[in-house]
Amino acid sequence: MNESIISFIWEYPEDLMIPLAGWIDSVTDWLIEEGEALWDIISVVLLWVVVRVEELLFMLPWLGWVVIFAGIGVLVGGPKLGVGIGLGFLFIAALGMWELAMTTLALIIVATGLSITIGIPVGILMAKHDTVHQLIRPVLDLMQTLPSFVYLIPVVMIFSIGRIPALLATFVYSVPPIIRLTNLGIRQVASDVVEAGQSLGSTPTQLLLKIQFPLAMPTIMAGINQTVMMALAMVVIASMIGAGGLGTEVLRGVGRLEVGRGFVGGISIVILAVIIDRLTQEAIETPEEE
Protein backbone atom coordinates (compact mmCIF):
# COMPACT_ATOMS: atom_id res chain seq x y z
CA MET A 1 0.00 0.00 0.00
CA ASN A 2 2.78 2.39 0.93
CA GLU A 3 4.62 1.60 -2.29
CA SER A 4 1.48 2.43 -4.32
CA ILE A 5 1.09 5.78 -2.58
CA ILE A 6 4.75 6.63 -3.10
CA SER A 7 4.48 5.63 -6.78
CA PHE A 8 1.40 7.83 -7.21
CA ILE A 9 3.18 10.80 -5.65
CA TRP A 10 6.28 10.49 -7.83
CA GLU A 11 4.69 9.47 -11.14
CA TYR A 12 1.17 10.21 -12.37
CA PRO A 13 -0.60 6.90 -13.23
CA GLU A 14 -1.01 6.28 -16.95
CA ASP A 15 -4.58 5.02 -16.51
CA LEU A 16 -5.69 8.47 -15.34
CA MET A 17 -3.97 10.45 -18.10
CA ILE A 18 -6.18 12.43 -20.49
CA PRO A 19 -5.50 11.49 -24.15
CA LEU A 20 -6.00 15.08 -25.33
CA ALA A 21 -3.36 14.83 -28.07
CA GLY A 22 -5.10 11.81 -29.57
CA TRP A 23 -8.49 13.53 -29.49
CA ILE A 24 -7.10 16.60 -31.26
CA ASP A 25 -5.41 14.42 -33.89
CA SER A 26 -8.72 12.60 -34.51
CA VAL A 27 -10.61 15.88 -34.90
CA THR A 28 -7.95 17.26 -37.26
CA ASP A 29 -8.03 14.11 -39.40
CA TRP A 30 -11.83 14.31 -39.54
CA LEU A 31 -11.73 17.96 -40.59
CA ILE A 32 -9.22 17.22 -43.34
CA GLU A 33 -11.27 14.33 -44.75
CA GLU A 34 -14.80 15.70 -44.36
CA GLY A 35 -14.12 19.35 -45.13
CA GLU A 36 -11.91 18.95 -48.18
CA ALA A 37 -14.37 20.67 -50.53
CA LEU A 38 -14.89 23.57 -48.13
CA TRP A 39 -11.13 24.06 -47.61
CA ASP A 40 -10.62 24.09 -51.38
CA ILE A 41 -13.24 26.82 -51.79
CA ILE A 42 -11.75 28.92 -48.99
CA SER A 43 -8.26 28.48 -50.44
CA VAL A 44 -9.32 29.48 -53.96
CA VAL A 45 -11.26 32.55 -52.80
CA LEU A 46 -8.53 33.84 -50.47
CA LEU A 47 -5.78 33.18 -52.99
CA TRP A 48 -7.74 35.12 -55.63
CA VAL A 49 -8.05 38.08 -53.25
CA VAL A 50 -4.35 38.03 -52.30
CA VAL A 51 -3.26 37.81 -55.95
CA ARG A 52 -5.55 40.71 -56.94
CA VAL A 53 -4.13 42.90 -54.15
CA GLU A 54 -0.58 42.02 -55.19
CA GLU A 55 -1.39 42.85 -58.82
CA LEU A 56 -2.74 46.22 -57.68
CA LEU A 57 0.42 46.97 -55.69
CA PHE A 58 2.64 46.03 -58.65
CA MET A 59 0.46 47.82 -61.20
CA LEU A 60 2.33 51.11 -60.75
CA PRO A 61 6.10 51.67 -60.57
CA TRP A 62 7.59 52.01 -57.12
CA LEU A 63 7.92 55.79 -57.36
CA GLY A 64 4.23 56.12 -58.19
CA TRP A 65 3.26 54.26 -55.02
CA VAL A 66 5.70 56.32 -52.94
CA VAL A 67 3.88 59.46 -54.11
CA ILE A 68 0.47 57.89 -53.45
CA PHE A 69 1.42 56.67 -49.96
CA ALA A 70 2.91 60.07 -49.14
CA GLY A 71 -0.30 61.74 -50.38
CA ILE A 72 -2.37 59.49 -48.12
CA GLY A 73 -0.14 60.55 -45.24
CA VAL A 74 -0.73 64.23 -46.05
CA LEU A 75 -4.51 63.73 -46.16
CA VAL A 76 -4.62 61.78 -42.92
CA GLY A 77 -2.01 63.55 -40.79
CA GLY A 78 -0.66 66.54 -42.65
CA PRO A 79 2.56 67.35 -44.57
CA LYS A 80 4.91 66.17 -41.83
CA LEU A 81 3.41 62.66 -41.84
CA GLY A 82 3.33 62.60 -45.63
CA VAL A 83 7.02 63.44 -45.89
CA GLY A 84 7.89 60.84 -43.26
CA ILE A 85 5.95 58.12 -45.07
CA GLY A 86 7.52 59.07 -48.40
CA LEU A 87 11.02 58.93 -46.93
CA GLY A 88 10.25 55.60 -45.25
CA PHE A 89 9.19 53.97 -48.49
CA LEU A 90 12.13 55.54 -50.34
CA PHE A 91 14.47 53.97 -47.80
CA ILE A 92 12.83 50.55 -48.27
CA ALA A 93 13.27 50.89 -52.04
CA ALA A 94 16.89 51.98 -51.58
CA LEU A 95 17.56 48.79 -49.59
CA GLY A 96 16.28 46.73 -52.54
CA MET A 97 13.31 45.48 -50.50
CA TRP A 98 10.48 47.12 -52.46
CA GLU A 99 9.00 44.01 -54.10
CA LEU A 100 9.24 41.98 -50.90
CA ALA A 101 7.67 44.85 -48.96
CA MET A 102 4.72 44.96 -51.36
CA THR A 103 4.25 41.19 -51.02
CA THR A 104 4.20 41.60 -47.24
CA LEU A 105 1.87 44.59 -47.49
CA ALA A 106 -0.56 42.57 -49.64
CA LEU A 107 -0.69 39.86 -46.97
CA ILE A 108 -1.22 42.46 -44.22
CA ILE A 109 -3.99 44.20 -46.18
CA VAL A 110 -5.91 40.97 -46.81
CA ALA A 111 -5.40 39.63 -43.28
CA THR A 112 -6.50 42.95 -41.76
CA GLY A 113 -9.49 43.17 -44.10
CA LEU A 114 -10.53 39.64 -43.15
CA SER A 115 -10.08 40.46 -39.45
CA ILE A 116 -12.22 43.61 -39.75
CA THR A 117 -14.92 41.85 -41.79
CA ILE A 118 -15.29 39.09 -39.20
CA GLY A 119 -14.11 40.85 -36.05
CA ILE A 120 -16.43 43.88 -35.99
CA PRO A 121 -19.70 41.85 -36.35
CA VAL A 122 -18.48 39.38 -33.69
CA GLY A 123 -17.58 42.27 -31.38
CA ILE A 124 -21.04 43.78 -31.87
CA LEU A 125 -22.68 40.44 -31.03
CA MET A 126 -20.57 40.21 -27.88
CA ALA A 127 -21.61 43.73 -26.86
CA LYS A 128 -25.28 43.03 -27.47
CA HIS A 129 -25.49 39.58 -25.89
CA ASP A 130 -23.78 38.71 -22.62
CA THR A 131 -24.10 34.97 -23.37
CA VAL A 132 -22.14 35.40 -26.61
CA HIS A 133 -19.59 37.46 -24.68
CA GLN A 134 -19.10 34.70 -22.12
CA LEU A 135 -18.75 32.05 -24.84
CA ILE A 136 -16.31 33.92 -27.11
CA ARG A 137 -14.11 35.51 -24.45
CA PRO A 138 -12.24 32.28 -23.53
CA VAL A 139 -11.78 31.55 -27.23
CA LEU A 140 -10.12 34.94 -27.68
CA ASP A 141 -7.95 34.28 -24.63
CA LEU A 142 -6.85 30.99 -26.20
CA MET A 143 -6.13 32.62 -29.57
CA GLN A 144 -3.96 35.29 -27.95
CA THR A 145 -2.03 33.06 -25.56
CA LEU A 146 -1.59 29.88 -27.60
CA PRO A 147 1.89 29.82 -29.21
CA SER A 148 1.55 30.57 -32.90
CA PHE A 149 3.52 27.47 -33.88
CA VAL A 150 0.79 25.31 -32.33
CA TYR A 151 -2.00 26.41 -34.66
CA LEU A 152 0.39 26.51 -37.62
CA ILE A 153 0.37 22.70 -37.54
CA PRO A 154 -3.34 22.10 -38.30
CA VAL A 155 -3.45 25.02 -40.75
CA VAL A 156 -0.54 23.56 -42.74
CA MET A 157 -2.08 20.07 -42.58
CA ILE A 158 -5.35 21.37 -44.04
CA PHE A 159 -4.04 23.88 -46.58
CA SER A 160 -0.46 22.66 -47.16
CA ILE A 161 2.41 25.14 -47.55
CA GLY A 162 1.75 28.50 -49.20
CA ARG A 163 0.27 31.93 -48.77
CA ILE A 164 -3.19 30.75 -47.68
CA PRO A 165 -2.09 28.97 -44.48
CA ALA A 166 0.18 31.95 -43.76
CA LEU A 167 -2.77 34.30 -44.25
CA LEU A 168 -5.06 32.25 -42.00
CA ALA A 169 -2.41 31.93 -39.30
CA THR A 170 -1.93 35.70 -39.42
CA PHE A 171 -5.70 36.17 -39.18
CA VAL A 172 -6.00 33.90 -36.12
CA TYR A 173 -3.19 35.79 -34.39
CA SER A 174 -4.41 39.29 -35.24
CA VAL A 175 -8.23 39.17 -35.05
CA PRO A 176 -8.74 39.16 -31.23
CA PRO A 177 -7.93 42.89 -30.67
CA ILE A 178 -10.56 44.15 -33.12
CA ILE A 179 -13.17 41.85 -31.57
CA ARG A 180 -12.31 42.87 -28.01
CA LEU A 181 -12.16 46.62 -28.69
CA THR A 182 -15.34 46.65 -30.78
CA ASN A 183 -17.10 44.95 -27.89
CA LEU A 184 -15.52 47.35 -25.39
CA GLY A 185 -16.26 50.47 -27.45
CA ILE A 186 -19.96 49.71 -27.83
CA ARG A 187 -20.32 48.74 -24.17
CA GLN A 188 -18.67 52.02 -23.10
CA VAL A 189 -21.20 54.22 -24.90
CA ALA A 190 -22.94 56.18 -22.14
CA SER A 191 -26.25 54.64 -21.08
CA ASP A 192 -28.01 58.03 -21.02
CA VAL A 193 -27.13 58.55 -24.68
CA VAL A 194 -28.56 55.15 -25.55
CA GLU A 195 -31.70 55.86 -23.49
CA ALA A 196 -32.13 59.20 -25.25
CA GLY A 197 -32.03 57.44 -28.60
CA GLN A 198 -34.55 54.86 -27.44
CA SER A 199 -36.88 57.57 -26.12
CA LEU A 200 -36.83 59.20 -29.56
CA GLY A 201 -38.07 55.96 -31.10
CA SER A 202 -34.84 54.61 -32.59
CA THR A 203 -34.91 50.96 -33.57
CA PRO A 204 -32.07 48.72 -32.31
CA THR A 205 -30.45 48.89 -35.77
CA GLN A 206 -30.70 52.69 -35.88
CA LEU A 207 -29.38 52.87 -32.34
CA LEU A 208 -26.36 50.81 -33.31
CA LEU A 209 -25.55 52.48 -36.63
CA LYS A 210 -26.32 56.11 -35.73
CA ILE A 211 -25.36 56.33 -32.06
CA GLN A 212 -23.34 53.45 -30.63
CA PHE A 213 -21.09 52.66 -33.59
CA PRO A 214 -20.04 56.29 -34.31
CA LEU A 215 -19.31 56.94 -30.62
CA ALA A 216 -17.35 53.70 -30.37
CA MET A 217 -15.35 54.42 -33.54
CA PRO A 218 -12.16 55.73 -31.81
CA THR A 219 -11.98 52.52 -29.76
CA ILE A 220 -12.69 50.39 -32.83
CA MET A 221 -9.94 52.21 -34.74
CA ALA A 222 -7.55 51.46 -31.88
CA GLY A 223 -8.51 47.81 -32.34
CA ILE A 224 -7.73 48.02 -36.05
CA ASN A 225 -4.36 49.55 -35.20
CA GLN A 226 -3.53 46.69 -32.84
CA THR A 227 -4.76 44.14 -35.38
CA VAL A 228 -2.43 45.53 -38.06
CA MET A 229 0.51 45.57 -35.64
CA MET A 230 -0.11 41.95 -34.62
CA ALA A 231 -0.40 40.94 -38.27
CA LEU A 232 3.00 42.51 -38.91
CA ALA A 233 4.38 40.64 -35.91
CA MET A 234 3.51 37.40 -37.73
CA VAL A 235 5.46 38.29 -40.88
CA VAL A 236 8.56 36.26 -40.05
CA ILE A 237 6.66 33.25 -38.68
CA ALA A 238 4.25 33.27 -41.63
CA SER A 239 7.18 33.28 -44.04
CA MET A 240 8.21 29.90 -42.61
CA ILE A 241 5.12 28.35 -44.20
CA GLY A 242 5.27 30.10 -47.55
CA ALA A 243 4.09 33.69 -47.03
CA GLY A 244 7.14 35.18 -48.76
CA GLY A 245 7.89 38.85 -48.40
CA LEU A 246 10.22 40.56 -45.96
CA GLY A 247 10.08 37.73 -43.43
CA THR A 248 11.79 35.47 -45.96
CA GLU A 249 14.86 37.73 -45.95
CA VAL A 250 15.03 37.57 -42.17
CA LEU A 251 14.78 33.78 -42.23
CA ARG A 252 17.46 33.49 -44.91
CA GLY A 253 19.72 35.78 -42.92
CA VAL A 254 19.28 33.60 -39.84
CA GLY A 255 19.66 30.33 -41.76
CA ARG A 256 22.82 31.43 -43.55
CA LEU A 257 24.22 33.51 -40.67
CA GLU A 258 24.14 36.60 -42.88
CA VAL A 259 23.68 39.36 -40.33
CA GLY A 260 23.38 42.15 -42.89
CA ARG A 261 20.69 40.38 -44.88
CA GLY A 262 18.64 39.65 -41.78
CA PHE A 263 19.04 43.22 -40.55
CA VAL A 264 17.94 44.73 -43.89
CA GLY A 265 14.79 42.59 -43.90
CA GLY A 266 14.14 43.36 -40.23
CA ILE A 267 14.58 47.12 -40.54
CA SER A 268 12.25 47.13 -43.56
CA ILE A 269 9.59 45.40 -41.46
CA VAL A 270 10.11 48.00 -38.72
CA ILE A 271 9.73 50.90 -41.17
CA LEU A 272 6.57 49.36 -42.64
CA ALA A 273 5.18 48.85 -39.12
CA VAL A 274 5.94 52.46 -38.10
CA ILE A 275 4.29 53.84 -41.25
CA ILE A 276 1.11 51.82 -40.75
CA ASP A 277 1.05 52.62 -37.03
CA ARG A 278 1.34 56.37 -37.64
CA LEU A 279 -1.40 56.29 -40.28
CA THR A 280 -3.83 54.40 -38.07
CA GLN A 281 -2.98 56.53 -35.03
CA GLU A 282 -3.74 59.68 -36.98
CA ALA A 283 -7.00 58.13 -38.18
CA ILE A 284 -7.92 57.50 -34.53
CA GLU A 285 -7.11 61.06 -33.42
CA THR A 286 -8.79 62.89 -36.30
CA PRO A 287 -12.40 61.95 -35.42
CA GLU A 288 -11.78 62.93 -31.78
CA GLU A 289 -10.52 66.38 -32.82
CA GLU A 290 -13.56 66.92 -35.02
BELZI-V278841 format. One line per field, one symbol per residue. burial: + if it has 16 or more other ideal C-beta (glycine too) atoms within 10 Angstrom, else -. A space follows every 10 residues. Layout:
burial: ???
//
This chain:
burial: ---------- ---------- ---------- ---------- --+--++-++ --++--+--- -+--++--++ --+--++--- ++-+++-++- -++-+-++-+ ++++++++++ ++-+++--++ -++++++--- -----+---+ --+----+-- ++-+++-++- -+++++++++ ++++++++++ ++++++--+- ---+--+--- -+----++-- +++-++++++ ++++++++++ ++++++++++ ++++++++++ +-+------- ++-+++-++- +++-++-+++ ++++------
//
